[in-house]
Amino acid sequence: MISDEPDDTFKARLDRMERRAPILLADPHYGPLYRAKGGPELIEEMRIEWREREERARARKLRWEASISEG
């Protein structure tokens, strides 16, 4: 399901989480906590949502281009 968050804000949050994940996973204290809270799974869900957002944006662009070419 796509959240109500704007695309640019969502992508920025996903990028930050992807940058932090390897650091957190490598830490002996925070790694187990991060895994226990479902951090890697959350990032994967966010990646799936981002792909859905990209597909919807492409579909909107194609519909827009088709309407322009018909008009």
Biopython code that builds the backbone (N, CA, C, O; Angstrom):
import numpy as np
from Bio.PDB.StructureBuilder import StructureBuilder

atoms = [
    (1, "MET", "N", (0.835, -1.176, 0.000)),
    (1, "MET", "CA", (0.000, 0.000, 0.000)),
    (1, "MET", "C", (0.885, 1.247, 0.000)),
    (1, "MET", "O", (1.896, 1.306, 0.699)),
    (2, "ILE", "N", (0.503, 2.204, -0.765)),
    (2, "ILE", "CA", (1.287, 3.425, -0.856)),
    (2, "ILE", "C", (0.827, 4.396, 0.218)),
    (2, "ILE", "O", (-0.365, 4.663, 0.375)),
    (3, "SER", "N", (1.798, 4.917, 0.952)),
    (3, "SER", "CA", (1.497, 5.848, 2.035)),
    (3, "SER", "C", (1.145, 7.220, 1.487)),
    (3, "SER", "O", (1.274, 7.468, 0.288)),
    (4, "ASP", "N", (0.703, 8.108, 2.359)),
    (4, "ASP", "CA", (0.308, 9.459, 1.972)),
    (4, "ASP", "C", (1.492, 10.401, 1.834)),
    (4, "ASP", "O", (1.328, 11.541, 1.401)),
    (5, "GLU", "N", (2.665, 9.946, 2.191)),
    (5, "GLU", "CA", (3.865, 10.782, 2.156)),
    (5, "GLU", "C", (4.222, 11.151, 0.712)),
    (5, "GLU", "O", (4.123, 10.300, -0.172)),
    (6, "PRO", "N", (4.633, 12.390, 0.454)),
    (6, "PRO", "CA", (5.044, 12.775, -0.906)),
    (6, "PRO", "C", (6.245, 11.943, -1.373)),
    (6, "PRO", "O", (7.052, 11.486, -0.564)),
    (7, "ASP", "N", (6.344, 11.758, -2.685)),
    (7, "ASP", "CA", (7.398, 10.913, -3.256)),
    (7, "ASP", "C", (8.800, 11.364, -2.863)),
    (7, "ASP", "O", (9.630, 10.537, -2.484)),
    (8, "ASP", "N", (9.074, 12.661, -2.948)),
    (8, "ASP", "CA", (10.431, 13.120, -2.649)),
    (8, "ASP", "C", (10.798, 12.903, -1.186)),
    (8, "ASP", "O", (11.938, 12.550, -0.886)),
    (9, "THR", "N", (9.865, 13.106, -0.283)),
    (9, "THR", "CA", (10.112, 12.878, 1.143)),
    (9, "THR", "C", (10.309, 11.388, 1.419)),
    (9, "THR", "O", (11.195, 10.997, 2.179)),
    (10, "PHE", "N", (9.475, 10.572, 0.793)),
    (10, "PHE", "CA", (9.578, 9.127, 0.962)),
    (10, "PHE", "C", (10.927, 8.612, 0.476)),
    (10, "PHE", "O", (11.584, 7.826, 1.158)),
    (11, "LYS", "N", (11.337, 9.067, -0.721)),
    (11, "LYS", "CA", (12.615, 8.611, -1.291)),
    (11, "LYS", "C", (13.785, 9.057, -0.422)),
    (11, "LYS", "O", (14.740, 8.301, -0.243)),
    (12, "ALA", "N", (13.728, 10.269, 0.120)),
    (12, "ALA", "CA", (14.802, 10.750, 0.992)),
    (12, "ALA", "C", (14.893, 9.894, 2.253)),
    (12, "ALA", "O", (15.989, 9.561, 2.705)),
    (13, "ARG", "N", (13.732, 9.538, 2.821)),
    (13, "ARG", "CA", (13.725, 8.695, 4.026)),
    (13, "ARG", "C", (14.262, 7.303, 3.703)),
    (13, "ARG", "O", (15.030, 6.740, 4.484)),
    (14, "LEU", "N", (13.867, 6.745, 2.567)),
    (14, "LEU", "CA", (14.371, 5.433, 2.163)),
    (14, "LEU", "C", (15.885, 5.476, 1.972)),
    (14, "LEU", "O", (16.590, 4.574, 2.426)),
    (15, "ASP", "N", (16.386, 6.504, 1.312)),
    (15, "ASP", "CA", (17.838, 6.629, 1.108)),
    (15, "ASP", "C", (18.591, 6.709, 2.428)),
    (15, "ASP", "O", (19.632, 6.074, 2.591)),
    (16, "ARG", "N", (18.067, 7.487, 3.371)),
    (16, "ARG", "CA", (18.717, 7.585, 4.694)),
    (16, "ARG", "C", (18.734, 6.233, 5.390)),
    (16, "ARG", "O", (19.744, 5.842, 5.974)),
    (17, "MET", "N", (17.620, 5.525, 5.328)),
    (17, "MET", "CA", (17.556, 4.212, 5.981)),
    (17, "MET", "C", (18.521, 3.232, 5.328)),
    (17, "MET", "O", (19.160, 2.442, 6.022)),
    (18, "GLU", "N", (18.635, 3.271, 4.006)),
    (18, "GLU", "CA", (19.557, 2.369, 3.315)),
    (18, "GLU", "C", (21.013, 2.695, 3.640)),
    (18, "GLU", "O", (21.848, 1.793, 3.704)),
    (19, "ARG", "N", (21.321, 3.965, 3.844)),
    (19, "ARG", "CA", (22.702, 4.337, 4.214)),
    (19, "ARG", "C", (23.026, 3.904, 5.641)),
    (19, "ARG", "O", (24.153, 3.494, 5.919)),
    (20, "ARG", "N", (22.063, 3.989, 6.541)),
    (20, "ARG", "CA", (22.308, 3.656, 7.945)),
    (20, "ARG", "C", (22.293, 2.167, 8.224)),
    (20, "ARG", "O", (22.966, 1.709, 9.148)),
    (21, "ALA", "N", (21.544, 1.403, 7.450)),
    (21, "ALA", "CA", (21.359, -0.022, 7.730)),
    (21, "ALA", "C", (22.671, -0.795, 7.857)),
    (21, "ALA", "O", (22.837, -1.519, 8.839)),
    (22, "PRO", "N", (23.612, -0.681, 6.918)),
    (22, "PRO", "CA", (24.856, -1.459, 7.063)),
    (22, "PRO", "C", (25.638, -1.091, 8.325)),
    (22, "PRO", "O", (26.251, -1.955, 8.952)),
    (23, "ILE", "N", (25.618, 0.177, 8.691)),
    (23, "ILE", "CA", (26.329, 0.619, 9.895)),
    (23, "ILE", "C", (25.681, 0.011, 11.136)),
    (23, "ILE", "O", (26.367, -0.493, 12.024)),
    (24, "LEU", "N", (24.353, 0.066, 11.184)),
    (24, "LEU", "CA", (23.639, -0.492, 12.333)),
    (24, "LEU", "C", (23.809, -2.002, 12.410)),
    (24, "LEU", "O", (24.004, -2.549, 13.496)),
    (25, "LEU", "N", (23.737, -2.677, 11.274)),
    (25, "LEU", "CA", (23.863, -4.138, 11.282)),
    (25, "LEU", "C", (25.255, -4.585, 11.700)),
    (25, "LEU", "O", (25.407, -5.648, 12.303)),
    (26, "ALA", "N", (26.268, -3.792, 11.390)),
    (26, "ALA", "CA", (27.643, -4.163, 11.740)),
    (26, "ALA", "C", (27.959, -3.907, 13.211)),
    (26, "ALA", "O", (28.917, -4.471, 13.739)),
    (27, "ASP", "N", (27.186, -3.082, 13.868)),
    (27, "ASP", "CA", (27.444, -2.752, 15.265)),
    (27, "ASP", "C", (27.057, -3.922, 16.166)),
    (27, "ASP", "O", (25.972, -4.483, 16.012)),
    (28, "PRO", "N", (27.929, -4.298, 17.106)),
    (28, "PRO", "CA", (27.626, -5.452, 17.963)),
    (28, "PRO", "C", (26.445, -5.203, 18.911)),
    (28, "PRO", "O", (25.778, -6.153, 19.321)),
    (29, "HIS", "N", (26.185, -3.967, 19.255)),
    (29, "HIS", "CA", (25.069, -3.676, 20.155)),
    (29, "HIS", "C", (23.780, -3.404, 19.382)),
    (29, "HIS", "O", (22.737, -3.985, 19.680)),
    (30, "TYR", "N", (23.856, -2.516, 18.384)),
    (30, "TYR", "CA", (22.658, -2.100, 17.667)),
    (30, "TYR", "C", (22.218, -3.089, 16.584)),
    (30, "TYR", "O", (21.046, -3.097, 16.206)),
    (31, "GLY", "N", (23.115, -3.906, 16.087)),
    (31, "GLY", "CA", (22.765, -4.879, 15.050)),
    (31, "GLY", "C", (21.636, -5.807, 15.462)),
    (31, "GLY", "O", (20.639, -5.910, 14.746)),
    (32, "PRO", "N", (21.764, -6.492, 16.606)),
    (32, "PRO", "CA", (20.671, -7.370, 17.041)),
    (32, "PRO", "C", (19.371, -6.613, 17.324)),
    (32, "PRO", "O", (18.283, -7.119, 17.047)),
    (33, "LEU", "N", (19.483, -5.413, 17.870)),
    (33, "LEU", "CA", (18.283, -4.612, 18.139)),
    (33, "LEU", "C", (17.597, -4.221, 16.836)),
    (33, "LEU", "O", (16.372, -4.273, 16.727)),
    (34, "TYR", "N", (18.395, -3.830, 15.856)),
    (34, "TYR", "CA", (17.865, -3.417, 14.560)),
    (34, "TYR", "C", (17.151, -4.586, 13.872)),
    (34, "TYR", "O", (16.073, -4.418, 13.303)),
    (35, "ARG", "N", (17.769, -5.776, 13.933)),
    (35, "ARG", "CA", (17.139, -6.966, 13.345)),
    (35, "ARG", "C", (15.864, -7.329, 14.091)),
    (35, "ARG", "O", (14.859, -7.672, 13.467)),
    (36, "ALA", "N", (15.892, -7.256, 15.425)),
    (36, "ALA", "CA", (14.729, -7.614, 16.232)),
    (36, "ALA", "C", (13.542, -6.688, 15.970)),
    (36, "ALA", "O", (12.389, -7.116, 16.028)),
    (37, "LYS", "N", (13.829, -5.427, 15.684)),
    (37, "LYS", "CA", (12.747, -4.470, 15.396)),
    (37, "LYS", "C", (12.276, -4.560, 13.946)),
    (37, "LYS", "O", (11.352, -3.845, 13.557)),
    (38, "GLY", "N", (12.890, -5.420, 13.145)),
    (38, "GLY", "CA", (12.449, -5.619, 11.770)),
    (38, "GLY", "C", (12.986, -4.589, 10.799)),
    (38, "GLY", "O", (12.350, -4.313, 9.781)),
    (39, "GLY", "N", (14.137, -4.018, 11.088)),
    (39, "GLY", "CA", (14.725, -3.007, 10.221)),
    (39, "GLY", "C", (14.928, -3.457, 8.783)),
    (39, "GLY", "O", (14.493, -2.764, 7.863)),
    (40, "PRO", "N", (15.580, -4.602, 8.560)),
    (40, "PRO", "CA", (15.782, -5.048, 7.174)),
    (40, "PRO", "C", (14.469, -5.299, 6.434)),
    (40, "PRO", "O", (14.372, -5.012, 5.241)),
    (41, "GLU", "N", (13.467, -5.827, 7.119)),
    (41, "GLU", "CA", (12.176, -6.080, 6.495)),
    (41, "GLU", "C", (11.478, -4.765, 6.144)),
    (41, "GLU", "O", (10.846, -4.656, 5.094)),
    (42, "LEU", "N", (11.593, -3.775, 7.020)),
    (42, "LEU", "CA", (10.995, -2.471, 6.763)),
    (42, "LEU", "C", (11.604, -1.830, 5.524)),
    (42, "LEU", "O", (10.892, -1.258, 4.698)),
    (43, "ILE", "N", (12.917, -1.927, 5.398)),
    (43, "ILE", "CA", (13.581, -1.362, 4.224)),
    (43, "ILE", "C", (13.107, -2.077, 2.958)),
    (43, "ILE", "O", (12.877, -1.432, 1.935)),
    (44, "GLU", "N", (12.961, -3.380, 3.019)),
    (44, "GLU", "CA", (12.486, -4.118, 1.846)),
    (44, "GLU", "C", (11.060, -3.710, 1.484)),
    (44, "GLU", "O", (10.744, -3.575, 0.302)),
    (45, "GLU", "N", (10.201, -3.513, 2.470)),
    (45, "GLU", "CA", (8.837, -3.045, 2.209)),
    (45, "GLU", "C", (8.858, -1.653, 1.580)),
    (45, "GLU", "O", (8.071, -1.359, 0.680)),
    (46, "MET", "N", (9.753, -0.811, 2.055)),
    (46, "MET", "CA", (9.856, 0.540, 1.502)),
    (46, "MET", "C", (10.375, 0.501, 0.068)),
    (46, "MET", "O", (9.942, 1.301, -0.762)),
    (47, "ARG", "N", (11.286, -0.405, -0.237)),
    (47, "ARG", "CA", (11.780, -0.547, -1.616)),
    (47, "ARG", "C", (10.647, -0.973, -2.552)),
    (47, "ARG", "O", (10.529, -0.473, -3.671)),
    (48, "ILE", "N", (9.821, -1.899, -2.079)),
    (48, "ILE", "CA", (8.677, -2.349, -2.874)),
    (48, "ILE", "C", (7.730, -1.172, -3.121)),
    (48, "ILE", "O", (7.263, -0.964, -4.240)),
    (49, "GLU", "N", (7.453, -0.408, -2.062)),
    (49, "GLU", "CA", (6.583, 0.757, -2.222)),
    (49, "GLU", "C", (7.188, 1.761, -3.197)),
    (49, "GLU", "O", (6.466, 2.348, -4.001)),
    (50, "TRP", "N", (8.500, 1.965, -3.138)),
    (50, "TRP", "CA", (9.133, 2.915, -4.050)),
    (50, "TRP", "C", (8.975, 2.455, -5.501)),
    (50, "TRP", "O", (8.707, 3.264, -6.389)),
    (51, "ARG", "N", (9.145, 1.141, -5.737)),
    (51, "ARG", "CA", (8.954, 0.618, -7.093)),
    (51, "ARG", "C", (7.512, 0.847, -7.559)),
    (51, "ARG", "O", (7.287, 1.189, -8.720)),
    (52, "GLU", "N", (6.537, 0.662, -6.666)),
    (52, "GLU", "CA", (5.136, 0.918, -7.009)),
    (52, "GLU", "C", (4.921, 2.391, -7.338)),
    (52, "GLU", "O", (4.201, 2.724, -8.280)),
    (53, "ARG", "N", (5.544, 3.264, -6.564)),
    (53, "ARG", "CA", (5.423, 4.699, -6.833)),
    (53, "ARG", "C", (6.010, 5.043, -8.198)),
    (53, "ARG", "O", (5.434, 5.835, -8.943)),
    (54, "GLU", "N", (7.161, 4.446, -8.526)),
    (54, "GLU", "CA", (7.778, 4.706, -9.826)),
    (54, "GLU", "C", (6.891, 4.209, -10.962)),
    (54, "GLU", "O", (6.750, 4.887, -11.981)),
    (55, "GLU", "N", (6.291, 3.028, -10.795)),
    (55, "GLU", "CA", (5.409, 2.486, -11.823)),
    (55, "GLU", "C", (4.195, 3.384, -12.024)),
    (55, "GLU", "O", (3.781, 3.622, -13.159)),
    (56, "ARG", "N", (3.629, 3.879, -10.944)),
    (56, "ARG", "CA", (2.470, 4.768, -11.051)),
    (56, "ARG", "C", (2.856, 6.080, -11.735)),
    (56, "ARG", "O", (2.097, 6.610, -12.547)),
    (57, "ALA", "N", (4.027, 6.595, -11.405)),
    (57, "ALA", "CA", (4.478, 7.836, -12.035)),
    (57, "ALA", "C", (4.681, 7.621, -13.539)),
    (57, "ALA", "O", (4.320, 8.484, -14.339)),
    (58, "ARG", "N", (5.255, 6.480, -13.927)),
    (58, "ARG", "CA", (5.436, 6.170, -15.342)),
    (58, "ARG", "C", (4.094, 6.055, -16.053)),
    (58, "ARG", "O", (3.930, 6.547, -17.169)),
    (59, "ALA", "N", (3.141, 5.406, -15.404)),
    (59, "ALA", "CA", (1.814, 5.250, -16.003)),
    (59, "ALA", "C", (1.137, 6.606, -16.179)),
    (59, "ALA", "O", (0.507, 6.855, -17.207)),
    (60, "ARG", "N", (1.263, 7.488, -15.179)),
    (60, "ARG", "CA", (0.686, 8.836, -15.303)),
    (60, "ARG", "C", (1.323, 9.592, -16.463)),
    (60, "ARG", "O", (0.636, 10.281, -17.216)),
    (61, "LYS", "N", (2.639, 9.459, -16.601)),
    (61, "LYS", "CA", (3.346, 10.151, -17.677)),
    (61, "LYS", "C", (2.897, 9.622, -19.035)),
    (61, "LYS", "O", (2.679, 10.398, -19.965)),
    (62, "LEU", "N", (2.759, 8.304, -19.151)),
    (62, "LEU", "CA", (2.316, 7.723, -20.413)),
    (62, "LEU", "C", (0.898, 8.166, -20.758)),
    (62, "LEU", "O", (0.608, 8.472, -21.915)),
    (63, "ARG", "N", (0.009, 8.202, -19.756)),
    (63, "ARG", "CA", (-1.356, 8.677, -20.004)),
    (63, "ARG", "C", (-1.343, 10.133, -20.434)),
    (63, "ARG", "O", (-2.085, 10.528, -21.334)),
    (64, "TRP", "N", (-0.504, 10.928, -19.795)),
    (64, "TRP", "CA", (-0.412, 12.350, -20.140)),
    (64, "TRP", "C", (0.098, 12.503, -21.571)),
    (64, "TRP", "O", (-0.457, 13.282, -22.347)),
    (65, "GLU", "N", (1.146, 11.767, -21.924)),
    (65, "GLU", "CA", (1.689, 11.838, -23.285)),
    (65, "GLU", "C", (0.653, 11.381, -24.316)),
    (65, "GLU", "O", (0.560, 11.950, -25.404)),
    (66, "ALA", "N", (-0.117, 10.361, -23.971)),
    (66, "ALA", "CA", (-1.147, 9.877, -24.893)),
    (66, "ALA", "C", (-2.240, 10.920, -25.074)),
    (66, "ALA", "O", (-2.738, 11.106, -26.184)),
    (67, "SER", "N", (-2.614, 11.593, -24.012)),
    (67, "SER", "CA", (-3.662, 12.608, -24.132)),
    (67, "SER", "C", (-3.166, 13.816, -24.936)),
    (67, "SER", "O", (-3.941, 14.437, -25.663)),
    (68, "ILE", "N", (-1.908, 14.140, -24.810)),
    (68, "ILE", "CA", (-1.328, 15.243, -25.572)),
    (68, "ILE", "C", (-1.293, 14.889, -27.066)),
    (68, "ILE", "O", (-1.615, 15.724, -27.912)),
    (69, "SER", "N", (-0.909, 13.671, -27.379)),
    (69, "SER", "CA", (-0.792, 13.274, -28.780)),
    (69, "SER", "C", (-2.169, 13.156, -29.445)),
    (69, "SER", "O", (-2.289, 13.363, -30.653)),
    (70, "GLU", "N", (-3.203, 12.829, -28.672)),
    (70, "GLU", "CA", (-4.565, 12.743, -29.225)),
    (70, "GLU", "C", (-5.149, 14.136, -29.455)),
    (70, "GLU", "O", (-5.926, 14.345, -30.387)),
    (71, "GLY", "N", (-4.772, 15.079, -28.602)),
    (71, "GLY", "CA", (-5.369, 16.409, -28.658)),
    (71, "GLY", "C", (-4.811, 17.214, -29.726)),
    (71, "GLY", "O", (-5.211, 18.364, -29.906)),
]
sb = StructureBuilder()
sb.init_structure("model")
sb.init_model(0)
sb.init_chain("A")
sb.init_seg("    ")
for serial, (resi, resn, name, xyz) in enumerate(atoms, 1):
    if name == "N":
        sb.init_residue(resn, " ", resi, " ")
    sb.init_atom(name, np.array(xyz, "f"), 0.0, 1.0, " ", f" {name:<3s}", serial, name[0])
structure = sb.get_structure()
